[in-house]
């Protein structure tokens, strides 16, 4: 996210966006405001209070809190409240105002192309969602999602789930009708080129489709879960594109960031359905790393919203390895790490289906990272050489981050 949206934004555009923004309308989306005289007041989102001292001035287009002193313009509000960087805040407001921010010179990206890529994703999303409602894919909706996955219709709707049809050219054809060339679709990661047949075909077919959105709620990629039992690849995901960088995106962050900020901690899971199942039972402060170890960028992204991450991966050895590989990035981003262990043979998805209380108990029993490592070590029954290696590694982490909480 941050790498993509960073970059210089011309001063006149910064001003133009600010002029086109009404701060009262913006803040009202996050804070309940009441008119008082020429101003609007509400309970301050930056400090705890019972009587409102948070004021928004429509005339001056600024906010100010007489309790904690926070204040500034619309950009400042988004940077403080949504933890956006300045370019992110600028792009967010520009989007709302329908103003195009030119890409920084030398970025190699042109705004028309970016728009076309977003448009292609929207087209795909609409088609996948329409498919899911279609009689033809009723078994996906009823048997797979509802019966087998245990998802309610509202959950399916909330996560905009869909289905890619069995044909290899549904999307290519639809896009062409809408003026999107197959080459653009390929650039969006939604089509592939076959040199043998000299033609483009849909990247996703016969898959359950999970849209991945950026912090402005725009679809930038998809995860595709196989629907056929004997399918080789259980998941096919979008490749890296000008819109999507896997290492700097966290699945579900746009949907769950308010809950994460409120709890000041995030549960980190691997899979889309882990997150979706947890959300359904009311555990909403969750992000998914989409099956890879955390990168430093993802760590920094999460650090904007929470001080603590609870790693909640499968109990098997692959899950433990993923947890271990994620730790460095999170610590380096300043996020404290704890580990939730699911019982053997279980995963976050299966645990979520037992209800929110089960999950809350697991969170209470979360271990500090050091404890977790020693226990995993003991369980593996490793020898002295391994033990010394582990101690060396943990000392190194402790020294680097200089964090007392690790010295438990
Ligand atoms: Zn305040």
Boltz pocket constraint, residues with backbone or C-beta under 6 A from the ligand:
constraints:
  - pocket:
      binder: B
      contacts: [[A, 44], [A, 45], [A, 46], [A, 47], [A, 54], [A, 65], [A, 66], [A, 67], [A, 68], [A, 69], [A, 70]]
      max_distance: 6.0
